[in-house]
Amino acid sequence: MSGLIRASIWLSLSELAFNLSGYIIHSLMGRLLGPANYGRFNIVITFSTMIFVLFGRGLPIAMSKLMSETTDENKIGAIKKVSFKIQILMIIFLTAVYYLLAPVCAKLLRDQSLTNLFRISSLIIPTFMLATYYVYYFNGIHRFGTQSFLKFIRSIFRVLLIVGLGYFYKVAGAIWGQVLAPLFVSIFSFFADPYKKKIKVSPKEEKEYKNKLLSFTWPITLFLLFYELMISIDLYLVKAILGDDHLTGIYSASLNVSRIPYYAFYFLTMLLLPKISQMTAQKTNGETSTLLKKSFKFLFILLIPSIALLHAFSSSVIRFFYGSRYSDGSDTLNILLYANAFLTVFYILTFVLNGGGKTRLPLYLSLFGAILNSALNYIFIQHWGIIGSASATAITALVTMIGTIFYTEKFLASFLEIKSILKYFIFSGLIYFLAINFFPQGRFIFILWSVILMVIYLGALVLTKEISIRDWNFFLLSLKKKRIKNQ
């Protein structure tokens, strides 16, 4: 288990670096472009990324799951070869279709001037899909260190390319940066691949692996389709219904800041999917429960106070990232923070359920969430604007999170420790009270206040023995391990 904790540390740091680079990019581009052009940039990038997420991640996730269930190098090589063929065909098809439908996408958003930007963004699909293929490949063979390194180098290149090209060529240049950054990840991945030797796969084996891959891919793909609609429909409806680029930019900024905790803990999906798959295959239910309890203890200890502090300093946070021109988004941000906290728990648990073979449950929950959020957003935006959109998303996120918790507890393993969670809420409430009453807002000083308050929060957990010296020693031991061991 210590190897697993060490892996989580490196994945967490790499995910932190990757998402920090994203916030650097959005902060700088928001300032360089202004709210209106930043809104256009974010709409195009979000739309093209959604297409990639919908159709480009299902197969790599399925590949990762199959690889994690075997240690046979020939089987791993065969799975890799078959899945790569399918991925290439998908890349060619999706890129061509998206390029041809660029005018339609622009028309749906009632802005034909976006057509050329959508055409450029179609090239994001092949580079993103190749990079994602390799990230999940290294995840499947438990090379978490290599996977983490990929995140680090991609973080560097995306800042250099997106900001650099965006500075000189504005929105179009920033989109070209999004195209080129993942390409470097794919190049490195090719040389870092430990299974480069050619594997001969018989027609019978190819058919067998293809069927296994596709049978797992289609529910994952549909889940990602409905999930992405559920979390992104608010932004598109704000643009389509209000028709205001300035408000779209304000909402985009609030949405991106609210996703800080969501992105910070995304690594848990990468870690838990192969481990849950492995444990389910070995029918070690006790270990599954222990893994989930440790993982979600880590999640809740940090997620709950993070939301409290971001809410307390929301006006300072949004000005820190985007400048004073976006300060009108602080009220929207306060609502979206809770929406994305619920979505964080929901998303991680869907990967837990997928790893445990319950692939249809996340599919049905995300479908329900997509329908509910679309309906609520359509109604709420017309009455309350961007505040209404944020409220609709928060309600949807809460409902779907409760659904995943219920099904995980019922069908997979018990993981909630209610007494501990109550402590996290009580002490988070304490630091929130201190923040709003004794710690003044400030564009930069809020960072120091947040650190001080987080130390108070963690100290309270230590005093109540929620965090013990044993936990700390376990953490230190995991850092000293030379390599990751599969427990």
Secondary structure as the mmCIF struct_conf table of DSSP 4:
data_model
#
loop_
_struct_conf.conf_type_id
_struct_conf.id
_struct_conf.beg_label_comp_id
_struct_conf.beg_label_asym_id
_struct_conf.beg_label_seq_id
_struct_conf.end_label_comp_id
_struct_conf.end_label_asym_id
_struct_conf.end_label_seq_id
HELX_RH_AL_P HELX_RH_AL_P1 SER A 2 GLY A 56
BEND BEND1 ARG A 57 ARG A 57
HELX_RH_AL_P HELX_RH_AL_P2 GLY A 58 SER A 68
TURN_TY1_P TURN_TY1_P1 GLU A 69 GLU A 69
HELX_RH_AL_P HELX_RH_AL_P3 GLU A 73 LEU A 100
TURN_TY1_P TURN_TY1_P2 LEU A 101 LEU A 101
HELX_RH_AL_P HELX_RH_AL_P4 ALA A 102 LEU A 108
TURN_TY1_P TURN_TY1_P3 LEU A 109 ARG A 110
HELX_RH_3T_P HELX_RH_3T_P1 GLN A 112 LEU A 114
HELX_RH_AL_P HELX_RH_AL_P5 THR A 115 SER A 121
TURN_TY1_P TURN_TY1_P4 SER A 122 LEU A 123
HELX_RH_AL_P HELX_RH_AL_P6 ILE A 124 GLY A 140
TURN_TY1_P TURN_TY1_P5 ILE A 141 HIS A 142
HELX_RH_AL_P HELX_RH_AL_P7 PHE A 144 ARG A 158
HELX_RH_PI_P HELX_RH_PI_P1 VAL A 159 VAL A 163
HELX_RH_AL_P HELX_RH_AL_P8 GLY A 164 ALA A 192
BEND BEND2 PRO A 194 PRO A 194
BEND BEND3 LYS A 197 LYS A 197
HELX_RH_AL_P HELX_RH_AL_P9 PRO A 203 LEU A 237
HELX_RH_PI_P HELX_RH_PI_P2 VAL A 238 LEU A 242
HELX_RH_AL_P HELX_RH_AL_P10 ASP A 245 SER A 258
TURN_TY1_P TURN_TY1_P6 ARG A 259 ARG A 259
HELX_RH_AL_P HELX_RH_AL_P11 ILE A 260 ALA A 264
TURN_TY1_P TURN_TY1_P7 PHE A 265 TYR A 266
HELX_RH_AL_P HELX_RH_AL_P12 PHE A 267 GLN A 282
TURN_TY1_P TURN_TY1_P8 LYS A 283 LYS A 283
HELX_RH_AL_P HELX_RH_AL_P13 ASN A 285 ALA A 312
TURN_TY1_P TURN_TY1_P9 PHE A 313 PHE A 313
HELX_RH_AL_P HELX_RH_AL_P14 SER A 314 TYR A 322
HELX_RH_3T_P HELX_RH_3T_P2 SER A 324 GLY A 329
HELX_RH_AL_P HELX_RH_AL_P15 SER A 330 GLY A 355
TURN_TY1_P TURN_TY1_P10 GLY A 356 GLY A 357
HELX_RH_AL_P HELX_RH_AL_P16 ARG A 360 PHE A 411
TURN_TY1_P TURN_TY1_P11 LEU A 412 LEU A 412
HELX_RH_AL_P HELX_RH_AL_P17 ILE A 418 PHE A 438
BEND BEND4 PHE A 439 PHE A 439
TURN_TY1_P TURN_TY1_P12 ARG A 443 PHE A 444
HELX_RH_AL_P HELX_RH_AL_P18 ILE A 445 LEU A 463
TURN_TY1_P TURN_TY1_P13 THR A 464 LYS A 465
BEND BEND5 GLU A 466 ILE A 467
HELX_RH_AL_P HELX_RH_AL_P19 ILE A 469 LYS A 480
BEND BEND6 LYS A 482 ARG A 483
#
